[in-house]
Amino acid sequence: MKPSTRTYLQGRYDRSKVYQENRGETFALSFDEYLSLWREDQIKKIERYLANNLYKSAIGIVLTRKNKDKPFELGNACVVGAEHSKKLGRIKKGEKHTQATRDKLKKPKSETTRAKMSQGRKGKGREAKSSESNSKRAEAMRTFWAKKKAMTSDHLYRP
C-alpha cells in the first residue's frame, strides 16, 4: 500500500471513529483491524482516484456494520459500497421502529419550520438554467467521465 493511501485511510478511520463515538456508538476497531477490512481491489480503486485527483466522495466505499444492533468491531464491521451500506441499514422484515422514532415521525412540523421550508423551495428547480451554466455543467461532466473511463482498463470501475 502506498504511503499516501495509508494516510488517506488513516484520515477516514479517524473521522469514522469520531463520528460514531459522537453518535453514542461503540467503536472497538483499531486502525490495523480497519485496514484488514479493505479488499485489495478497493485499495487499488482508492489509489487510482487519489492519483487522478477525483473527488474523494466519489469513491463510494464506506465503513458500516452488518448488524446495526452490534458495535463496530472486527466481526461486525465491513467496508462496502455506499448503496449496499444503505441496504444494510434499512429496517428489515419483522423489525419495528423504536418508540422515539415513531414519535419523531408523527410529530407535526411547527409553523415556523413549515414557513422556512416553503421559503426555501420558492423559485428553486423550476426555472430554466442558462445556456452558460448548462455548458459549464456539461463540460465538467465530460471531464469527470473521461477520467473514469480511463480507469476502466483494470476493471476497477463497474457501472
Buried (B, 14 or more C-beta within 10 A) or exposed (E): EEEEBEEBBEEBBEEBBEEBEEEEBEBEBEEEBBBEBBEEEBBBBBBBBBEEEBEEEEBEBBBBBEEBEEBBEEEBBBBBBEEBBEEBEEEEEEEEEEEEEEEEEEEEEEEEEEEEEEEEEEEEEEEEEEEEEEEEEEEEEEEEEEBBEEBEEEEBBEE
